[in-house]
């Protein structure tokens, strides 16, 4: 568990250390005092919670505190359902790509923890996206989820590049909960 001094918190929040001490002493910012001294320590999860509650930017903590999800799809209803289930206030940051080319550009700049690929964009293109991502060592740890259409046809392909599959239609809340589990195992989501 990472902890911060009042001085470190002051730098993150861009305020004076005395301000952080006041937040701590008033009980708004949770933490503890080191036994036998007056020094305060603020655990990372309390700091992130405080910053979110007060609408303050997370700054350098954002990469650790947010689960970044890239959705590769063209179905606007699907995208909106997933956005609704993966809100920013619950530690999710969502980006959307409509094609393989767009997915590559977004993956490079966004650095997602998870990529959801809707196979409705075309099975060949969706498979190509998954395989290209797996070939790139930068994305070796990224969780890949395939959304397979339920069109009655048997979908057979090499699933070694994909971590999980969901058959459409599916419950977006269930997928969101699965993402919390998968990404939460890698990151300390607050």
N, C-alpha and C positions, 0 to 999 in steps of 0.2 A: 504494500500500500504506500503510495507516494504521499508525502506531506510537504507543506510549504510553510516558510516563516512569514511573519507579517510583512517583512521587507520584500520577499518574493511576490506575495499577493499584491502588494502596493504597485510593483512594477507591472504585473499582469493587468491590473485594473487602472493603471495610470493615475494613481492617487498618492497622497502622502501616507507613510507608514502609520502615522497617528490616526488617520481616518480608518484604516483597517483595524487598528486597536479598538477604536470606538465601536465599529460594527461588531467586533468580537465581544467586547464587554457588554454591549446592549443585548446580546443574544441573537442578533440577526444573522451573523456569520458563525456557524458552529465550528467547534474545534476543541482543543484541550491545552492546558498549561503543563509545562514540563515540571515534574515534582521537584520541589526545592528551589525553584526559580520563578521569575515572572514571565519567562519566555512563552509565547503562544505558538501553537502549531495548528495548521488547518489541513485536514486530509483532503486529497484531490476531489473525491466525490462531493464533499460539502461545498468546496469552492465552486465546482461546476454547477451544482444545484443553485447556489447563491447567485451566480452570474446569470443563469437562465431566468430565475425568478424576477430579477431586477432588469431584465432586458439588456444586459451588458454583453459586449462581444466576447467570445471565448478565446479569441486570438490564437496563440500557439497550442492551446488545449483542444482546439476544434478537431484536429485530426485524431486525437486520442478519444475524444468524447462523442464523436458523431459516427454513425454507421452510414457510409456512403453507398448508395444503391443506384446502379445504372440500369434503366429499363430500355431494352431494344424492342420497340413495338410500333405499330401504326394504328392500332385499335384505341381510339380516344377514350372509350368507355373503360376499357381495361386500365389504361394509364391513370385516369381519374380515380378509379376504385383503389388502385395501389397507392396513389398519392394520399388519398384519404386515410388509408390504413397505416401509412408510414409518415406521420407528421413530424415536422421539425421539432416541435416541443417534446416529442418522445424520442429524441436523439437520432432522427433519420434525416439525411440530406439526399434528395432524389434528383437525378438528371435523366433526360430522355434522349434517345437516338432513334431515328426512323429507318436507318439503313446500316449495312455493314461498314461502309466508309465512315459514316457519321459515328458509329459505335467505336471505331478505331481511334478517331480524333478525340472523342469524349473520354475514352478509357485512358489515353495518354495524359490529358489535362486534368481530369477529375480524380484519378486514382481511386476507383471504387473498391469497396470491400466485397461487394456482390454484384454480379451482372445477371439480370433476368432477361432471357432471350425468348421472345414469342415466336414460335415456329410458324405462325400464320403469315409472317412476312415472306415465307418461302422456305421449304425444308432445306434446300441446297444452300441458300444464303445463310440461314441460321446455323447449319452445321459448319459452314466455312468460318463464321464468326467465332464459334466455340473452339474450333481447331486452331485458328490463328492466335487466339488469346492464349491457349495452352502452350503453343510453341514459343511464346515470348516469356522468358524467365521472370520478367517484371510482374507478370500476372499469374505466376504459379500458385500463389496462395489465395487468389481471388475465388470466391465461391460462385460457381456457375449453375444457374437454375434454368431449366428448359420448360416452357409452357407449351404443351402438346395439344393440337386441336383434336377434338373428339368428333371426327368426321366418319367414324366407322371403319376406316382403313387401318390395317395393322402398321404400326410405325416401327420399322426395324432399321437400326443404325448402330454404329459404334458409340456406346454411351460412356466410354472411358474418360472423355474430356469433361463430362457433366457430373456435378455433385448430386443434384436432385432433379426430379421431374414432377410436374403437376399437370394433370389432364384437365383441359377446359371443358365445361365451365368449372370453376373452383371457387372456394371461399377465400376472398382476399384477406380476411382477418386471420385465417389459418396460415396463409403464406407469410403474413407479417409476423405472426408468432414464431413460425419456423425460422425466419430471418433473425429475429431477436436471439433465438437459441444459437444458431450457427455463427453469427457475428459476435454475439456476446461471449462466446467461448474464446474468441481471439482478442476482443477488446473489452475493456471495463466500461460498459455502457451504463450511464446513470439514468 
